[in-house]
Amino acid sequence: MNVQFFKRMFPDAAYFLAVVFHQDWAEDFNSPATAVRGFIDRETAALVKAVVSDLTRLEVTEVASRDLDEILLRVGCYYDYAQQGVSAKEWLKQVAGWLGQ
């Protein structure tokens, strides 16, 4: 999987990751959960639902962990989930849960 394929298959997730977890996200929010809450507060319920759908489909998509790490960075996601001791897929599942609340 490459970045272009990711953006085609998961366009709402790609948008979300780039606008929420941009390079300076930590200057705007004190935690990833707070950043997600800011997205929920700003965007339409339909978009939030579409992002959850993309993230849920991504969970069951075969992609090497290293490849997903690179893709997330290339779409503009600068959150370092490895600091939590989790993989990209584990973190994205957590994010989908926050979005679904």
N, C-alpha and C positions, 0 to 999 in steps of 0.2 A: 504494500500500500504506500502510495506517495501523497504528498500534500494536495495536489490537484484532485486526486481521487477522493481523499478525505473531505475536501470542501464540496465536492459534487454529491457524495453520499450522505454527508452529515453537515449540511450548510448552516443549520441553526446552531448546532453545537460549535462549529468553527467561529461563527459570529460571536456567540456568547463568550467563548474562551478568549477571543481577541479583545473584546470590549471590557470584559470584567477583569481579567488577569493580565492586562497589558504590563509593559515594563515598569511602570510606576504605581501599580495597583496598591502596594503596601503604604504608599504615601497618602492614599485616599481612604483606606480602610484598615482597621486594626486586626482583622482576621479574615480568612477566606469565607467563613460563614457570613460575616458582615458584608463582604463584597457581593455575595450571592443575594443577600437580602436587599441590597441596593438595586440590583438588577431587577428583582421581582417588583420592587416599588416603582421603578421607572418604566418598565415594559408592559406590554399587554399580556393578559392571561393566555391568549392564544400563542404568543411567541414563547412564553415560559413553558407551556405544554409541549410545543414543538421541540424545544431544547431537550426536555425530559425524554421525549420520544427518540430523538437522535442518540442521546447518551445511553438509553436502554438498548437500542439496536447495536450500538458500539460494544456494549458489554459482551454480546454473543458473537461478535465478529472476530475471526481469526486474524490476529496481528501480533507480530513479535513485540515483546515489551520494549526492546531497544528502538524498534521502528516507531512505535507509538510515542515514545519519549521525544524522538526527533521531530515527528509530525507536530506534536503539541507546541514545541518551541517554534517551529516554522510558521504555524498559524498565528503566533503571537501570544502564546500562553507562557507567562514567566513565573508562575507559581511553582515552588520547589517542593512537590509532594514527597520527595524522597526524605526530606527532613522529618516527616511523620513516620517514616519507615514503611511506607506503602508504595505499591506500584501505581502506574498511571491509571490502569483500569480500576483498581480498588478506590483510588481517590475520586475518579469520575463517578463511580457508583455512589460514593458518599455525597458528592455534589448533586447528583440527580435526586437523592433523598432530601437534601435541603430545598431544592427547587420544588419538590412535590409536596412540601408541608403546607 
